[in-house]
């Protein structure tokens, strides 16, 4: 299965939501695998010290010689630190606990919020898409992601409190757009862990569509056991069980992303 190449130069997207447990990492690794499946060249960057996106891409974070930490501190380039995940079909710039120290070390350095932007610029020609898994807090790490991205993909559950968290995130994006990155915009909201049988979820989904219009992706990711099981096997659901409903939805989402990029 192939799709047209994305327009020249990598499109860089943060997968972000200040609320934890909303499926950011699941979305990042499955979108990366889905894009690779439809013929795109993908780099997945793990910006979370927990390293879940690294492990969920079939890469052992404990065995990495170089990580995003080395790239942010400018002791390695992306070309030196990335590893290819053969099982998943995309490149991984991994993270581990060491990354937690970068937060403190970056405070003192110059251009501390631009480190990732500069590093990606040197490797951008190798990729169609760069996906960045951001930690839930608005930290120096997340800021590095937002400063280099063309847009933010916001995975969210259709629950009442999710709308409150979304307001905070939209305000953060507006501030970064105004002060640090004029390219930054919300690319779209992705409804995840969706169960159409729950009336409240349907109501929140309708609210999202009436308020954000075309910013809400058409694809909806259903609540799916196979997607939840996949990380324990160190794989995205798209690779672990391609026939599962959730996996097929992420491939559909990848195709929608490629189409949306062509319109940007």
N, C-alpha and C positions, 0 to 999 in steps of 0.2 A: 504494500500500500504506500503510495507516495503522494506528496502534495508539492505545489510549487515552492521554490525557495522563498524565504522571507526577503523583503527588499534589502539592498546592500547594507552591510554593517549590522552587527548583532543588535537585536532588540533586548533591552535589559528590564527585567521585571522583578520587583520585590513581591513576595507573598507575605502579607502582613495583616495582623489584627492584634490590637493591644489586649484582647481577651485571650486567656490561655485555653487550651483544650478544644479549639474549634476546627481542628483538622488542617492546620497550616502545613505541617510536615507531610502529611498524607497527600495533600494537594500538590505540594512542590515535587515530590518524587514521582507521583503518578502522572502529573502533567509533563514532567521531563521525559518519562518513559513513553507517554502517549505521543509527544512531539517527535521523539526518536523513531517511533513506529511509523509515523507518516512522513518520514524522510528528512527531518530537520536535524541540523547539527546543534547539539545542546551542551551547555556547561551548567551544572548545578552547583551553586555555592552554598555551603552550610555556614551560616553566621551565628549559629546557636551553640554555645559551649557544651551543651548536652550531646551534640553530635548525632542526634537521632536520624537526620536526613542522610548523613554519611553511612551509618549502619544500615539504614533502610534502602540504600542503593547498592548493597552487596559489597561494601568496603569496610574493612575492620579499622576503626579509628585508632585502636591501640598500636597498630603496626605502621601507621603513617610516619614517614621520615620528615615530611614537610606538610604544613597545613596552611589554612587561611591566616593563622596567627603570624607565620613567617612572612606572608605576603603583605599583611597590614603593617608590619614593622620594617618592611622593605629589605628583608634579608633573603628573599626569594621572589622569583617572578611566578605568574600563574603557569607559564609553560613548564617551569621546573616543579611546581608543587601539585599540579593536577594529576589525577590518575584516571584511567579509563575503566569503566565498569562494563566488562564484556557481557555480563548477563543482561544488563539494562540498556546498553547501547548509547550511553552518554558519558561525558567526562564529569568527574567529581573533584571539586576543590573542598577537601574535607575539613572537619573541625573536631577537636577534642577538648578536654578540660583546660588545657593550656590557654585556650582562647579567653577564658575568664580573666586571665592576667593582662590581656591586651587592653582591656577597659581602663585599667589604672595607668599602664605604660603610655597609652595614647594621649592622656591628659596633657603631658608636658611637650609633645612634639608639634612641629609645624604642620599645617594643612591636615590636621588630624581627622577632619571629616571628609577629606578628599582622597584618602589613601587607596580605597578600593576603586574609585573612579579612574585614577591614574593607572592602576594595575590592569584593569579590564581594557582600557584603551589600547594597551600593548598586545592584547590577545584577541580583540574583538573580531578581527578578520577571519578567525578560525571557526566562528559560530554564527548561527542564525538567531539563536535564543540563548540568553543567560538568565537563569532563574535563581533568585536568592531567597533562601529560607531564613526569615528574620526571627529573632527571639521575641517573646511577647511584650517585653518591657521596651519603653522608648529609651534606649541606651546609646552610647557612642557607636556601638556595633550597628544598631538599626539605622542610626543617622548616616553611617557610611553607606549602607544599602540604599537609603532614600536619596542620598546626594548623587548617586550615579545612575539611578533608574529612569527609564522613560515613563514608567507607570507602576501602579500598585494593583495587584490582584488581591481582593479581600474575600477569603472564604468565611462564610458565616452560617450559623445555624439559625433557622427561623424560629427564634424564641424571643420573648419580651426583652430580656436583659441584653440581648445581642444588639438591639437597636440603640441602647444607651452607649455601649462600647463603640459603636460605629460613629456616633457623633464626635467622640474624643479623637478617633483616628482621622476623620475628615478634617478636623481642626489642625491636627499635627501636619497633615499633608499640605494644607493651605499655608501653614507657616514655613515649611521647607520650600514650597513652591515660591513663596514671596521672597525669601531671604537667601536661599542656597542653590536651588535647582529649578530653573524656569521651565524645564521640560516635564517636570513631574505632574502626573495627573492620575486620577483613579481610572484604571482601564475598565474594571468591572467588578461586580459583586457576584460571587459564586455561591449558590445555595447548596450546602453540603449536609450529609446525614439527614436527608429529607424523608419524612414519612407522610405521604398525602392523606393518610387516615386520621391524622391528628388535626383537628379543626384549627387550633391556635397557629400551627405551622403554616397552614394554608392562608390564614388571615395575615400573618406577618409577611408572608411571601407576596401577597397582594399589596400590602402597604409599601413594601420595598419597590415593587414595580411602579406603583403610582407616584412615589416620591423620586426615584432615581431613573425611571424610564429605561432608555437603551443601555444604561450603565449596568443593568442586571443581565448577566449572561443567560442565553436561552437554555443552555444545558443545565440540568439539575442532577446533582449526585445523590443517589438514594442511600439510605441507611443500609449497610451491607456487611455481613459477617466476614466475608472473604477479604474485604479491604482491611478490616480490623485485625485479621489473623496474619496478613502478609508480613508486617514488620518483624514478627517473631522468627520469620524465615529469612530475614535480611533482604527482602525484595519489595518493590512496589506491587500493588495488587495487579496492575496491568501486565506484569511479567509473571507473577505467582499464579494467577488464575485468569487468563485473558477472557474466558467466557463468562465470568461473573458479571452481574448487572452493574456493579459499581465500576469495574474495570472498563467495561464497554462505554460507560458514561464518561470516564476520563479521556478515552480516545476521541470520543465525540467532542469533548471540551477542547482537546488539543486542535482538532480540525477547526473549531469555531475561533480559537485564538489566531490561527494562521490567517483565516479569512479576515478577522478584525484588524490584524496588522497590515494587511494589504490596503485597508481603507484609511489607515492612519496618515 
